[in-house]
Amino acid sequence: MFEGQPQAELDEIMKANSEFRQLYYRHKELDKQVLDAELGVLPIDDSTLSQMKREKLAAKDRLTRMYESIQH
């Protein structure tokens, strides 16, 4: 997420906006957990995995909207 954006720009946004920062790190945490679950490293049931994926997508959507509103 935000791969095309300079890290310094993201760092500046995270420093200035605590909600963005918290959501950004929550998304990264969910991304790692989903990947671990799909690899079989993190044993969780399908229902929990589906819920985590929905939460991750919602976080990404919110982050994207926040980022776009900050940039304009």
mmJSON file of the N, C-alpha and C atoms, coordinates in Angstrom:
{"data_MODEL":{"atom_site":{
"group_PDB":["ATOM","ATOM","ATOM","ATOM","ATOM","ATOM","ATOM","ATOM","ATOM","ATOM","ATOM","ATOM","ATOM","ATOM","ATOM","ATOM","ATOM","ATOM","ATOM","ATOM","ATOM","ATOM","ATOM","ATOM","ATOM","ATOM","ATOM","ATOM","ATOM","ATOM","ATOM","ATOM","ATOM","ATOM","ATOM","ATOM","ATOM","ATOM","ATOM","ATOM","ATOM","ATOM","ATOM","ATOM","ATOM","ATOM","ATOM","ATOM","ATOM","ATOM","ATOM","ATOM","ATOM","ATOM","ATOM","ATOM","ATOM","ATOM","ATOM","ATOM","ATOM","ATOM","ATOM","ATOM","ATOM","ATOM","ATOM","ATOM","ATOM","ATOM","ATOM","ATOM","ATOM","ATOM","ATOM","ATOM","ATOM","ATOM","ATOM","ATOM","ATOM","ATOM","ATOM","ATOM","ATOM","ATOM","ATOM","ATOM","ATOM","ATOM","ATOM","ATOM","ATOM","ATOM","ATOM","ATOM","ATOM","ATOM","ATOM","ATOM","ATOM","ATOM","ATOM","ATOM","ATOM","ATOM","ATOM","ATOM","ATOM","ATOM","ATOM","ATOM","ATOM","ATOM","ATOM","ATOM","ATOM","ATOM","ATOM","ATOM","ATOM","ATOM","ATOM","ATOM","ATOM","ATOM","ATOM","ATOM","ATOM","ATOM","ATOM","ATOM","ATOM","ATOM","ATOM","ATOM","ATOM","ATOM","ATOM","ATOM","ATOM","ATOM","ATOM","ATOM","ATOM","ATOM","ATOM","ATOM","ATOM","ATOM","ATOM","ATOM","ATOM","ATOM","ATOM","ATOM","ATOM","ATOM","ATOM","ATOM","ATOM","ATOM","ATOM","ATOM","ATOM","ATOM","ATOM","ATOM","ATOM","ATOM","ATOM","ATOM","ATOM","ATOM","ATOM","ATOM","ATOM","ATOM","ATOM","ATOM","ATOM","ATOM","ATOM","ATOM","ATOM","ATOM","ATOM","ATOM","ATOM","ATOM","ATOM","ATOM","ATOM","ATOM","ATOM","ATOM","ATOM","ATOM","ATOM","ATOM","ATOM","ATOM","ATOM","ATOM","ATOM","ATOM","ATOM","ATOM","ATOM","ATOM","ATOM","ATOM","ATOM","ATOM","ATOM","ATOM"],
"id":[1,2,3,4,5,6,7,8,9,10,11,12,13,14,15,16,17,18,19,20,21,22,23,24,25,26,27,28,29,30,31,32,33,34,35,36,37,38,39,40,41,42,43,44,45,46,47,48,49,50,51,52,53,54,55,56,57,58,59,60,61,62,63,64,65,66,67,68,69,70,71,72,73,74,75,76,77,78,79,80,81,82,83,84,85,86,87,88,89,90,91,92,93,94,95,96,97,98,99,100,101,102,103,104,105,106,107,108,109,110,111,112,113,114,115,116,117,118,119,120,121,122,123,124,125,126,127,128,129,130,131,132,133,134,135,136,137,138,139,140,141,142,143,144,145,146,147,148,149,150,151,152,153,154,155,156,157,158,159,160,161,162,163,164,165,166,167,168,169,170,171,172,173,174,175,176,177,178,179,180,181,182,183,184,185,186,187,188,189,190,191,192,193,194,195,196,197,198,199,200,201,202,203,204,205,206,207,208,209,210,211,212,213,214,215,216],
"type_symbol":["N","C","C","N","C","C","N","C","C","N","C","C","N","C","C","N","C","C","N","C","C","N","C","C","N","C","C","N","C","C","N","C","C","N","C","C","N","C","C","N","C","C","N","C","C","N","C","C","N","C","C","N","C","C","N","C","C","N","C","C","N","C","C","N","C","C","N","C","C","N","C","C","N","C","C","N","C","C","N","C","C","N","C","C","N","C","C","N","C","C","N","C","C","N","C","C","N","C","C","N","C","C","N","C","C","N","C","C","N","C","C","N","C","C","N","C","C","N","C","C","N","C","C","N","C","C","N","C","C","N","C","C","N","C","C","N","C","C","N","C","C","N","C","C","N","C","C","N","C","C","N","C","C","N","C","C","N","C","C","N","C","C","N","C","C","N","C","C","N","C","C","N","C","C","N","C","C","N","C","C","N","C","C","N","C","C","N","C","C","N","C","C","N","C","C","N","C","C","N","C","C","N","C","C","N","C","C","N","C","C","N","C","C","N","C","C"],
"label_atom_id":["N","CA","C","N","CA","C","N","CA","C","N","CA","C","N","CA","C","N","CA","C","N","CA","C","N","CA","C","N","CA","C","N","CA","C","N","CA","C","N","CA","C","N","CA","C","N","CA","C","N","CA","C","N","CA","C","N","CA","C","N","CA","C","N","CA","C","N","CA","C","N","CA","C","N","CA","C","N","CA","C","N","CA","C","N","CA","C","N","CA","C","N","CA","C","N","CA","C","N","CA","C","N","CA","C","N","CA","C","N","CA","C","N","CA","C","N","CA","C","N","CA","C","N","CA","C","N","CA","C","N","CA","C","N","CA","C","N","CA","C","N","CA","C","N","CA","C","N","CA","C","N","CA","C","N","CA","C","N","CA","C","N","CA","C","N","CA","C","N","CA","C","N","CA","C","N","CA","C","N","CA","C","N","CA","C","N","CA","C","N","CA","C","N","CA","C","N","CA","C","N","CA","C","N","CA","C","N","CA","C","N","CA","C","N","CA","C","N","CA","C","N","CA","C","N","CA","C","N","CA","C","N","CA","C","N","CA","C","N","CA","C","N","CA","C","N","CA","C","N","CA","C"],
"label_alt_id":[null,null,null,null,null,null,null,null,null,null,null,null,null,null,null,null,null,null,null,null,null,null,null,null,null,null,null,null,null,null,null,null,null,null,null,null,null,null,null,null,null,null,null,null,null,null,null,null,null,null,null,null,null,null,null,null,null,null,null,null,null,null,null,null,null,null,null,null,null,null,null,null,null,null,null,null,null,null,null,null,null,null,null,null,null,null,null,null,null,null,null,null,null,null,null,null,null,null,null,null,null,null,null,null,null,null,null,null,null,null,null,null,null,null,null,null,null,null,null,null,null,null,null,null,null,null,null,null,null,null,null,null,null,null,null,null,null,null,null,null,null,null,null,null,null,null,null,null,null,null,null,null,null,null,null,null,null,null,null,null,null,null,null,null,null,null,null,null,null,null,null,null,null,null,null,null,null,null,null,null,null,null,null,null,null,null,null,null,null,null,null,null,null,null,null,null,null,null,null,null,null,null,null,null,null,null,null,null,null,null,null,null,null,null,null,null],
"label_comp_id":["MET","MET","MET","PHE","PHE","PHE","GLU","GLU","GLU","GLY","GLY","GLY","GLN","GLN","GLN","PRO","PRO","PRO","GLN","GLN","GLN","ALA","ALA","ALA","GLU","GLU","GLU","LEU","LEU","LEU","ASP","ASP","ASP","GLU","GLU","GLU","ILE","ILE","ILE","MET","MET","MET","LYS","LYS","LYS","ALA","ALA","ALA","ASN","ASN","ASN","SER","SER","SER","GLU","GLU","GLU","PHE","PHE","PHE","ARG","ARG","ARG","GLN","GLN","GLN","LEU","LEU","LEU","TYR","TYR","TYR","TYR","TYR","TYR","ARG","ARG","ARG","HIS","HIS","HIS","LYS","LYS","LYS","GLU","GLU","GLU","LEU","LEU","LEU","ASP","ASP","ASP","LYS","LYS","LYS","GLN","GLN","GLN","VAL","VAL","VAL","LEU","LEU","LEU","ASP","ASP","ASP","ALA","ALA","ALA","GLU","GLU","GLU","LEU","LEU","LEU","GLY","GLY","GLY","VAL","VAL","VAL","LEU","LEU","LEU","PRO","PRO","PRO","ILE","ILE","ILE","ASP","ASP","ASP","ASP","ASP","ASP","SER","SER","SER","THR","THR","THR","LEU","LEU","LEU","SER","SER","SER","GLN","GLN","GLN","MET","MET","MET","LYS","LYS","LYS","ARG","ARG","ARG","GLU","GLU","GLU","LYS","LYS","LYS","LEU","LEU","LEU","ALA","ALA","ALA","ALA","ALA","ALA","LYS","LYS","LYS","ASP","ASP","ASP","ARG","ARG","ARG","LEU","LEU","LEU","THR","THR","THR","ARG","ARG","ARG","MET","MET","MET","TYR","TYR","TYR","GLU","GLU","GLU","SER","SER","SER","ILE","ILE","ILE","GLN","GLN","GLN","HIS","HIS","HIS"],
"label_asym_id":["A","A","A","A","A","A","A","A","A","A","A","A","A","A","A","A","A","A","A","A","A","A","A","A","A","A","A","A","A","A","A","A","A","A","A","A","A","A","A","A","A","A","A","A","A","A","A","A","A","A","A","A","A","A","A","A","A","A","A","A","A","A","A","A","A","A","A","A","A","A","A","A","A","A","A","A","A","A","A","A","A","A","A","A","A","A","A","A","A","A","A","A","A","A","A","A","A","A","A","A","A","A","A","A","A","A","A","A","A","A","A","A","A","A","A","A","A","A","A","A","A","A","A","A","A","A","A","A","A","A","A","A","A","A","A","A","A","A","A","A","A","A","A","A","A","A","A","A","A","A","A","A","A","A","A","A","A","A","A","A","A","A","A","A","A","A","A","A","A","A","A","A","A","A","A","A","A","A","A","A","A","A","A","A","A","A","A","A","A","A","A","A","A","A","A","A","A","A","A","A","A","A","A","A","A","A","A","A","A","A","A","A","A","A","A","A"],
"label_entity_id":["1","1","1","1","1","1","1","1","1","1","1","1","1","1","1","1","1","1","1","1","1","1","1","1","1","1","1","1","1","1","1","1","1","1","1","1","1","1","1","1","1","1","1","1","1","1","1","1","1","1","1","1","1","1","1","1","1","1","1","1","1","1","1","1","1","1","1","1","1","1","1","1","1","1","1","1","1","1","1","1","1","1","1","1","1","1","1","1","1","1","1","1","1","1","1","1","1","1","1","1","1","1","1","1","1","1","1","1","1","1","1","1","1","1","1","1","1","1","1","1","1","1","1","1","1","1","1","1","1","1","1","1","1","1","1","1","1","1","1","1","1","1","1","1","1","1","1","1","1","1","1","1","1","1","1","1","1","1","1","1","1","1","1","1","1","1","1","1","1","1","1","1","1","1","1","1","1","1","1","1","1","1","1","1","1","1","1","1","1","1","1","1","1","1","1","1","1","1","1","1","1","1","1","1","1","1","1","1","1","1","1","1","1","1","1","1"],
"label_seq_id":[1,1,1,2,2,2,3,3,3,4,4,4,5,5,5,6,6,6,7,7,7,8,8,8,9,9,9,10,10,10,11,11,11,12,12,12,13,13,13,14,14,14,15,15,15,16,16,16,17,17,17,18,18,18,19,19,19,20,20,20,21,21,21,22,22,22,23,23,23,24,24,24,25,25,25,26,26,26,27,27,27,28,28,28,29,29,29,30,30,30,31,31,31,32,32,32,33,33,33,34,34,34,35,35,35,36,36,36,37,37,37,38,38,38,39,39,39,40,40,40,41,41,41,42,42,42,43,43,43,44,44,44,45,45,45,46,46,46,47,47,47,48,48,48,49,49,49,50,50,50,51,51,51,52,52,52,53,53,53,54,54,54,55,55,55,56,56,56,57,57,57,58,58,58,59,59,59,60,60,60,61,61,61,62,62,62,63,63,63,64,64,64,65,65,65,66,66,66,67,67,67,68,68,68,69,69,69,70,70,70,71,71,71,72,72,72],
"pdbx_PDB_ins_code":[null,null,null,null,null,null,null,null,null,null,null,null,null,null,null,null,null,null,null,null,null,null,null,null,null,null,null,null,null,null,null,null,null,null,null,null,null,null,null,null,null,null,null,null,null,null,null,null,null,null,null,null,null,null,null,null,null,null,null,null,null,null,null,null,null,null,null,null,null,null,null,null,null,null,null,null,null,null,null,null,null,null,null,null,null,null,null,null,null,null,null,null,null,null,null,null,null,null,null,null,null,null,null,null,null,null,null,null,null,null,null,null,null,null,null,null,null,null,null,null,null,null,null,null,null,null,null,null,null,null,null,null,null,null,null,null,null,null,null,null,null,null,null,null,null,null,null,null,null,null,null,null,null,null,null,null,null,null,null,null,null,null,null,null,null,null,null,null,null,null,null,null,null,null,null,null,null,null,null,null,null,null,null,null,null,null,null,null,null,null,null,null,null,null,null,null,null,null,null,null,null,null,null,null,null,null,null,null,null,null,null,null,null,null,null,null],
"Cartn_x":[0.84,0.0,0.886,0.545,1.298,2.725,2.91,4.245,4.865,4.051,4.58,4.863,4.56,4.745,6.073,6.74,7.997,7.759,8.641,8.493,8.507,9.317,9.384,8.026,7.291,5.96,5.009,5.043,4.192,4.572,5.864,6.326,5.801,5.821,5.337,3.847,3.079,1.632,1.37,2.119,1.911,2.287,3.299,3.704,2.62,1.987,1.0,-0.405,-0.692,-2.052,-2.045,-2.391,-2.327,-3.341,-4.505,-5.496,-4.959,-4.337,-3.738,-2.657,-1.806,-0.706,-1.231,-2.212,-2.767,-3.403,-4.141,-4.8,-3.775,-2.73,-1.662,-1.001,-0.654,-0.012,-0.973,-2.256,-3.251,-3.367,-3.365,-3.436,-2.214,-1.03,0.188,0.125,-0.388,-0.528,-1.487,-2.628,-3.596,-3.02,-2.282,-1.67,-0.748,0.064,0.982,0.208,-0.825,-1.603,-2.324,-2.886,-3.573,-2.582,-1.425,-0.403,0.028,0.274,0.664,-0.421,-1.676,-2.782,-2.856,-2.665,-2.725,-1.554,-0.422,0.743,0.664,-0.309,-0.456,0.364,1.01,1.841,0.977,-0.131,-1.051,-2.349,-2.562,-3.766,-5.022,-5.886,-7.17,-8.237,-9.48,-10.579,-10.927,-11.66,-12.018,-12.838,-13.712,-14.556,-13.71,-12.754,-11.87,-11.003,-10.507,-9.694,-10.504,-11.735,-12.596,-12.844,-13.063,-13.287,-12.033,-10.867,-9.609,-9.409,-9.745,-9.603,-10.548,-11.771,-12.719,-12.218,-11.697,-11.17,-9.958,-9.104,-7.927,-8.352,-9.329,-9.816,-10.456,-11.23,-11.853,-10.786,-9.732,-8.64,-7.944,-7.721,-7.068,-7.921,-9.217,-10.119,-10.098,-10.163,-10.15,-8.815,-7.712,-6.395,-6.275,-6.78,-6.721,-7.519,-8.719,-9.535,-8.84,-8.273,-7.568,-6.366,-5.61,-4.42,-4.8,-5.836,-6.269,-6.761,-7.458,-7.96,-6.808,-5.757,-4.588,-3.827,-3.753,-2.979,-3.673,-4.976,-5.69,-5.982],
"Cartn_y":[-1.17,0.0,1.235,2.193,3.431,3.174,2.092,1.732,2.822,3.556,4.576,5.904,5.987,7.242,7.241,8.386,8.469,8.189,7.405,7.07,8.324,9.313,10.552,11.251,11.177,11.781,11.058,9.74,8.962,9.21,9.287,9.558,10.903,11.891,13.226,13.2,12.488,12.369,11.652,10.574,9.811,10.633,11.472,12.326,13.357,13.884,14.942,14.426,13.173,12.661,11.325,11.36,10.137,9.091,9.51,8.549,7.782,8.509,7.873,6.894,7.321,6.481,5.19,5.303,4.122,3.17,3.73,2.905,2.249,2.991,2.471,1.258,1.38,0.259,-0.896,-0.602,-1.673,-2.449,-1.732,-2.392,-3.285,-2.785,-3.59,-4.839,-4.695,-5.826,-6.868,-6.407,-7.327,-7.998,-7.255,-7.814,-8.972,-8.78,-9.842,-11.042,-10.783,-11.885,-12.679,-11.98,-12.672,-13.522,-12.962,-13.715,-14.946,-14.761,-15.889,-16.962,-16.544,-17.497,-18.27,-17.549,-18.212,-19.169,-18.874,-19.762,-20.921,-20.863,-21.921,-21.707,-20.555,-20.246,-19.815,-19.14,-18.664,-19.452,-20.407,-21.245,-20.508,-20.138,-19.516,-20.119,-19.988,-20.553,-19.627,-20.171,-19.432,-18.18,-18.265,-17.124,-15.959,-16.25,-15.214,-14.632,-15.49,-15.025,-14.098,-14.455,-13.616,-12.262,-12.279,-11.024,-10.156,-10.759,-10.016,-9.392,-10.131,-9.604,-8.427,-8.527,-7.419,-6.184,-6.39,-5.275,-4.641,-5.472,-4.984,-4.14,-4.614,-3.877,-2.553,-2.578,-1.347,-0.346,-0.828,0.051,0.645,-0.169,0.321,1.386,1.132,2.107,3.425,3.348,4.561,5.296,4.564,5.177,5.876,5.239,5.822,7.12,7.111,8.335,9.424,9.066,10.05,10.62,9.761,10.188,11.151,10.791,11.644,12.996,13.024,14.305,15.172,14.551,15.294,15.88,15.131,15.56,16.666,16.831,17.844,19.087],
"Cartn_z":[0.0,0.0,0.0,-0.821,-0.959,-1.442,-2.218,-2.687,-3.551,-4.303,-5.19,-4.505,-3.237,-2.517,-1.76,-1.727,-0.969,0.52,1.114,2.525,3.393,3.013,3.785,3.826,2.709,2.656,3.601,3.588,4.495,5.949,6.221,7.586,8.079,7.201,7.559,7.868,7.044,7.278,8.599,8.849,10.084,11.313,11.173,12.287,12.594,11.552,11.713,12.019,11.679,11.799,12.538,13.815,14.635,14.178,13.691,13.212,12.002,11.063,9.89,10.33,11.265,11.744,12.372,13.244,13.91,12.903,11.956,10.947,10.022,9.683,8.829,9.492,10.77,11.468,11.711,11.915,12.068,10.754,9.626,8.321,8.125,8.467,8.322,9.2,10.416,11.332,10.756,10.264,9.665,8.427,7.624,6.422,6.787,7.814,8.258,8.801,9.591,10.156,9.075,8.092,7.0,6.218,5.92,5.198,6.0,7.294,8.145,8.182,8.237,8.266,6.949,5.843,4.542,4.33,4.97,4.876,5.863,6.78,7.77,9.022,9.128,10.3,11.481,11.173,12.199,12.073,12.968,12.853,13.33,12.377,12.705,11.799,12.237,11.453,10.281,9.324,8.11,8.402,9.372,9.722,10.228,11.089,11.621,10.515,9.64,8.527,7.617,7.326,6.496,7.15,8.458,9.186,9.141,9.288,9.242,7.859,6.818,5.451,5.227,5.75,5.61,6.354,7.563,8.35,7.656,7.085,6.368,5.17,4.405,3.242,3.663,4.726,5.215,5.651,6.305,6.725,5.502,4.494,3.276,2.598,2.489,1.873,2.638,3.953,4.792,4.646,4.665,4.495,3.148,2.109,0.769,0.727,1.294,1.324,2.133,3.269,4.101,3.351,2.709,1.979,0.86,0.111,-0.991,-0.488,0.643,1.167,1.691,2.189,2.669,1.484,0.396,-0.774,-1.568,-1.415,-2.209,-1.45],
"occupancy":[1.0,1.0,1.0,1.0,1.0,1.0,1.0,1.0,1.0,1.0,1.0,1.0,1.0,1.0,1.0,1.0,1.0,1.0,1.0,1.0,1.0,1.0,1.0,1.0,1.0,1.0,1.0,1.0,1.0,1.0,1.0,1.0,1.0,1.0,1.0,1.0,1.0,1.0,1.0,1.0,1.0,1.0,1.0,1.0,1.0,1.0,1.0,1.0,1.0,1.0,1.0,1.0,1.0,1.0,1.0,1.0,1.0,1.0,1.0,1.0,1.0,1.0,1.0,1.0,1.0,1.0,1.0,1.0,1.0,1.0,1.0,1.0,1.0,1.0,1.0,1.0,1.0,1.0,1.0,1.0,1.0,1.0,1.0,1.0,1.0,1.0,1.0,1.0,1.0,1.0,1.0,1.0,1.0,1.0,1.0,1.0,1.0,1.0,1.0,1.0,1.0,1.0,1.0,1.0,1.0,1.0,1.0,1.0,1.0,1.0,1.0,1.0,1.0,1.0,1.0,1.0,1.0,1.0,1.0,1.0,1.0,1.0,1.0,1.0,1.0,1.0,1.0,1.0,1.0,1.0,1.0,1.0,1.0,1.0,1.0,1.0,1.0,1.0,1.0,1.0,1.0,1.0,1.0,1.0,1.0,1.0,1.0,1.0,1.0,1.0,1.0,1.0,1.0,1.0,1.0,1.0,1.0,1.0,1.0,1.0,1.0,1.0,1.0,1.0,1.0,1.0,1.0,1.0,1.0,1.0,1.0,1.0,1.0,1.0,1.0,1.0,1.0,1.0,1.0,1.0,1.0,1.0,1.0,1.0,1.0,1.0,1.0,1.0,1.0,1.0,1.0,1.0,1.0,1.0,1.0,1.0,1.0,1.0,1.0,1.0,1.0,1.0,1.0,1.0,1.0,1.0,1.0,1.0,1.0,1.0,1.0,1.0,1.0,1.0,1.0,1.0],
"B_iso_or_equiv":[0.0,0.0,0.0,0.0,0.0,0.0,0.0,0.0,0.0,0.0,0.0,0.0,0.0,0.0,0.0,0.0,0.0,0.0,0.0,0.0,0.0,0.0,0.0,0.0,0.0,0.0,0.0,0.0,0.0,0.0,0.0,0.0,0.0,0.0,0.0,0.0,0.0,0.0,0.0,0.0,0.0,0.0,0.0,0.0,0.0,0.0,0.0,0.0,0.0,0.0,0.0,0.0,0.0,0.0,0.0,0.0,0.0,0.0,0.0,0.0,0.0,0.0,0.0,0.0,0.0,0.0,0.0,0.0,0.0,0.0,0.0,0.0,0.0,0.0,0.0,0.0,0.0,0.0,0.0,0.0,0.0,0.0,0.0,0.0,0.0,0.0,0.0,0.0,0.0,0.0,0.0,0.0,0.0,0.0,0.0,0.0,0.0,0.0,0.0,0.0,0.0,0.0,0.0,0.0,0.0,0.0,0.0,0.0,0.0,0.0,0.0,0.0,0.0,0.0,0.0,0.0,0.0,0.0,0.0,0.0,0.0,0.0,0.0,0.0,0.0,0.0,0.0,0.0,0.0,0.0,0.0,0.0,0.0,0.0,0.0,0.0,0.0,0.0,0.0,0.0,0.0,0.0,0.0,0.0,0.0,0.0,0.0,0.0,0.0,0.0,0.0,0.0,0.0,0.0,0.0,0.0,0.0,0.0,0.0,0.0,0.0,0.0,0.0,0.0,0.0,0.0,0.0,0.0,0.0,0.0,0.0,0.0,0.0,0.0,0.0,0.0,0.0,0.0,0.0,0.0,0.0,0.0,0.0,0.0,0.0,0.0,0.0,0.0,0.0,0.0,0.0,0.0,0.0,0.0,0.0,0.0,0.0,0.0,0.0,0.0,0.0,0.0,0.0,0.0,0.0,0.0,0.0,0.0,0.0,0.0,0.0,0.0,0.0,0.0,0.0,0.0],
"pdbx_formal_charge":[null,null,null,null,null,null,null,null,null,null,null,null,null,null,null,null,null,null,null,null,null,null,null,null,null,null,null,null,null,null,null,null,null,null,null,null,null,null,null,null,null,null,null,null,null,null,null,null,null,null,null,null,null,null,null,null,null,null,null,null,null,null,null,null,null,null,null,null,null,null,null,null,null,null,null,null,null,null,null,null,null,null,null,null,null,null,null,null,null,null,null,null,null,null,null,null,null,null,null,null,null,null,null,null,null,null,null,null,null,null,null,null,null,null,null,null,null,null,null,null,null,null,null,null,null,null,null,null,null,null,null,null,null,null,null,null,null,null,null,null,null,null,null,null,null,null,null,null,null,null,null,null,null,null,null,null,null,null,null,null,null,null,null,null,null,null,null,null,null,null,null,null,null,null,null,null,null,null,null,null,null,null,null,null,null,null,null,null,null,null,null,null,null,null,null,null,null,null,null,null,null,null,null,null,null,null,null,null,null,null,null,null,null,null,null,null],
"auth_seq_id":[1,1,1,2,2,2,3,3,3,4,4,4,5,5,5,6,6,6,7,7,7,8,8,8,9,9,9,10,10,10,11,11,11,12,12,12,13,13,13,14,14,14,15,15,15,16,16,16,17,17,17,18,18,18,19,19,19,20,20,20,21,21,21,22,22,22,23,23,23,24,24,24,25,25,25,26,26,26,27,27,27,28,28,28,29,29,29,30,30,30,31,31,31,32,32,32,33,33,33,34,34,34,35,35,35,36,36,36,37,37,37,38,38,38,39,39,39,40,40,40,41,41,41,42,42,42,43,43,43,44,44,44,45,45,45,46,46,46,47,47,47,48,48,48,49,49,49,50,50,50,51,51,51,52,52,52,53,53,53,54,54,54,55,55,55,56,56,56,57,57,57,58,58,58,59,59,59,60,60,60,61,61,61,62,62,62,63,63,63,64,64,64,65,65,65,66,66,66,67,67,67,68,68,68,69,69,69,70,70,70,71,71,71,72,72,72],
"auth_comp_id":["MET","MET","MET","PHE","PHE","PHE","GLU","GLU","GLU","GLY","GLY","GLY","GLN","GLN","GLN","PRO","PRO","PRO","GLN","GLN","GLN","ALA","ALA","ALA","GLU","GLU","GLU","LEU","LEU","LEU","ASP","ASP","ASP","GLU","GLU","GLU","ILE","ILE","ILE","MET","MET","MET","LYS","LYS","LYS","ALA","ALA","ALA","ASN","ASN","ASN","SER","SER","SER","GLU","GLU","GLU","PHE","PHE","PHE","ARG","ARG","ARG","GLN","GLN","GLN","LEU","LEU","LEU","TYR","TYR","TYR","TYR","TYR","TYR","ARG","ARG","ARG","HIS","HIS","HIS","LYS","LYS","LYS","GLU","GLU","GLU","LEU","LEU","LEU","ASP","ASP","ASP","LYS","LYS","LYS","GLN","GLN","GLN","VAL","VAL","VAL","LEU","LEU","LEU","ASP","ASP","ASP","ALA","ALA","ALA","GLU","GLU","GLU","LEU","LEU","LEU","GLY","GLY","GLY","VAL","VAL","VAL","LEU","LEU","LEU","PRO","PRO","PRO","ILE","ILE","ILE","ASP","ASP","ASP","ASP","ASP","ASP","SER","SER","SER","THR","THR","THR","LEU","LEU","LEU","SER","SER","SER","GLN","GLN","GLN","MET","MET","MET","LYS","LYS","LYS","ARG","ARG","ARG","GLU","GLU","GLU","LYS","LYS","LYS","LEU","LEU","LEU","ALA","ALA","ALA","ALA","ALA","ALA","LYS","LYS","LYS","ASP","ASP","ASP","ARG","ARG","ARG","LEU","LEU","LEU","THR","THR","THR","ARG","ARG","ARG","MET","MET","MET","TYR","TYR","TYR","GLU","GLU","GLU","SER","SER","SER","ILE","ILE","ILE","GLN","GLN","GLN","HIS","HIS","HIS"],
"auth_asym_id":["A","A","A","A","A","A","A","A","A","A","A","A","A","A","A","A","A","A","A","A","A","A","A","A","A","A","A","A","A","A","A","A","A","A","A","A","A","A","A","A","A","A","A","A","A","A","A","A","A","A","A","A","A","A","A","A","A","A","A","A","A","A","A","A","A","A","A","A","A","A","A","A","A","A","A","A","A","A","A","A","A","A","A","A","A","A","A","A","A","A","A","A","A","A","A","A","A","A","A","A","A","A","A","A","A","A","A","A","A","A","A","A","A","A","A","A","A","A","A","A","A","A","A","A","A","A","A","A","A","A","A","A","A","A","A","A","A","A","A","A","A","A","A","A","A","A","A","A","A","A","A","A","A","A","A","A","A","A","A","A","A","A","A","A","A","A","A","A","A","A","A","A","A","A","A","A","A","A","A","A","A","A","A","A","A","A","A","A","A","A","A","A","A","A","A","A","A","A","A","A","A","A","A","A","A","A","A","A","A","A","A","A","A","A","A","A"],
"auth_atom_id":["N","CA","C","N","CA","C","N","CA","C","N","CA","C","N","CA","C","N","CA","C","N","CA","C","N","CA","C","N","CA","C","N","CA","C","N","CA","C","N","CA","C","N","CA","C","N","CA","C","N","CA","C","N","CA","C","N","CA","C","N","CA","C","N","CA","C","N","CA","C","N","CA","C","N","CA","C","N","CA","C","N","CA","C","N","CA","C","N","CA","C","N","CA","C","N","CA","C","N","CA","C","N","CA","C","N","CA","C","N","CA","C","N","CA","C","N","CA","C","N","CA","C","N","CA","C","N","CA","C","N","CA","C","N","CA","C","N","CA","C","N","CA","C","N","CA","C","N","CA","C","N","CA","C","N","CA","C","N","CA","C","N","CA","C","N","CA","C","N","CA","C","N","CA","C","N","CA","C","N","CA","C","N","CA","C","N","CA","C","N","CA","C","N","CA","C","N","CA","C","N","CA","C","N","CA","C","N","CA","C","N","CA","C","N","CA","C","N","CA","C","N","CA","C","N","CA","C","N","CA","C","N","CA","C","N","CA","C","N","CA","C","N","CA","C","N","CA","C","N","CA","C"],
"pdbx_PDB_model_num":[1,1,1,1,1,1,1,1,1,1,1,1,1,1,1,1,1,1,1,1,1,1,1,1,1,1,1,1,1,1,1,1,1,1,1,1,1,1,1,1,1,1,1,1,1,1,1,1,1,1,1,1,1,1,1,1,1,1,1,1,1,1,1,1,1,1,1,1,1,1,1,1,1,1,1,1,1,1,1,1,1,1,1,1,1,1,1,1,1,1,1,1,1,1,1,1,1,1,1,1,1,1,1,1,1,1,1,1,1,1,1,1,1,1,1,1,1,1,1,1,1,1,1,1,1,1,1,1,1,1,1,1,1,1,1,1,1,1,1,1,1,1,1,1,1,1,1,1,1,1,1,1,1,1,1,1,1,1,1,1,1,1,1,1,1,1,1,1,1,1,1,1,1,1,1,1,1,1,1,1,1,1,1,1,1,1,1,1,1,1,1,1,1,1,1,1,1,1,1,1,1,1,1,1,1,1,1,1,1,1,1,1,1,1,1,1]
}}}
